[in-house]
């Protein structure tokens, strides 16, 4: 309710949404957003600081991140990555980072008791993968070295039952036997997935796939092949099944088949699909297990036959590794990968292919009818620069598909520096957006560890998909904006419900969102007195308190650029007078220049010291006053009959300013943001960070019953009616 002041008394009327956000616990970002990236891309966040146990030099370099999130709690996110990448393979240890707020803040450490650096027995670690079950159990999968030369490899898993506060010791999944120089197996490129489909057969099952590099040579025996294996656990990783072949050998005594890069995903109904690269045919294939990874009785289905491998210059890029997502509702597969379009091309392209299943069921006696579409290029080709290492996420309904990838369009030299860009489809992969940048700055590669294939950021990166409506995906990559290679994250919102909704998804944790669109529009989660709608319009963060200074000559602020949001038209003008009744519009115009990637402009007002307010008119109907800091509330919506409304302070009438009539306080006298209350015979200090409490000059405070003419006096411990 809001009070309308009239001569002879007051009357009440209901005016739309009156949402005031009270005490919320938030995690703040380091530094201002600055509106540099697209609205639906959050600021980049470094995943914590390097653990103290890491050595200097390359020991501070991270590589090859992966990330996942909880289906039940989308703000619970687990990332993992190599810590201290060696130039000749593996790392000092694998590390992890846990976020409880959707990737805005992270707790980071080394995997405990894994390698010598973290109190374990293994010499090196690599190929880190993360998983989360429906009950919130966290899992970390690693490939570790049993000897200093990394001749003997072992796959292990660690579990946390308390959201990463403590971890189990490594549990062995598989150890590659080394019997002699002519009889050995080395496991590589492991991947893990946890069945988090509620009510699915084998719910909670953990799958680990990997590639066995096998050499067994002797009289009448010549097995020199590279085969994909699978093992599973149904008891939270404590015990593991005997590994089974996903891709069978060419024969019992003779085999030279080569497969690599397995990516397993669970399907509705409990089936398992594994996409991988077939080196023998230079093809992407998928194999299906009807019993959730226990057996693979059916042959392969092709996704892209005869594609052309591309290896980016000056960096190790995992050229043969696809990135795979699954639409949880339909069981359709979505795959992104790098390939040249033609043999003679200098650069590769980012390709995309997906299935179109008739039914989401997991058939028991036959492989699914995948009905794969023809592969398409989604990076804009033909490329005139390097694009590689795509990472994909897909929404449960299969409509929003986002792919991010390394891209050196802003870089120098052949491939001395680069960025990460992304593209998004809102129709299941039929049409795609133009590429937009997700890394805030172009970074040099030579700060990363140099391997024999170039600088190492990772054979793969991570992308936790949205697991429900109104959720952002969470991308994790490795970059070098600082002196070493570090893991970074960014939230990428979806545009299916407009740019503002995509911005909200990117900028706020899911737990801080509201079901009511008006609540999201006018809430103030960071309690800085600026509603989310105006933080969006002016390129500020709703997750960090922003305190603009007084108006002075040369005053600047951001404004959403024309064309960024087709649903938002913005007019800004300056004037004298603090409130609408005293408004005199100035004919001054600002100096305008594009900011960052061009989604916002910077407006600079040369004579702003003479102004009392800036007026923002949204879509020609919603008027907001941004007033000087002497006012009790700096952002107010203009209503009828001299009333204005602040999302945190509520409604008040300004006709007789500096006397104000407030909907809860009644009459108060405004002394440049401090109220004198005749009713209480006290000075009051309003503040968005404390509201609906308000300090009194005697050191006590009052509590306002928002929208009603009542307040609680902590001195008398009584409710007082203000009028």
PyMOL commands that set and color helices and strands:
alter all, ss='L'
color gray80, all
select helices_A, chain A and resi 57-60+116-118+445-447+499-507+510-512+517-522+532-537+580-582+608-610
alter helices_A, ss='H'
color red, helices_A
select strands_A, chain A and resi 2-6+9-13+45-46+62-69+77-85+91-99+107-110+125-132+138-145+153-160+171-175+178-180+183-194+206-218+221-233+244-245+254-255+259-266+272-278+283-289+301-304+315-316+323-326+333-339+349-354+376-377+387-394+401-407+417-425+436-437+443-444+449-451+454-456+462-464+473-479+486-492+555-560+570-576+584-585+591-595+600-605+613-618+622-627+635-638+643-646+650-653+659-662+666-671+674-677+682-685+693-696+701-705+710-713+718-721
alter strands_A, ss='S'
color yellow, strands_A
deselect
rebuild
show_as cartoon
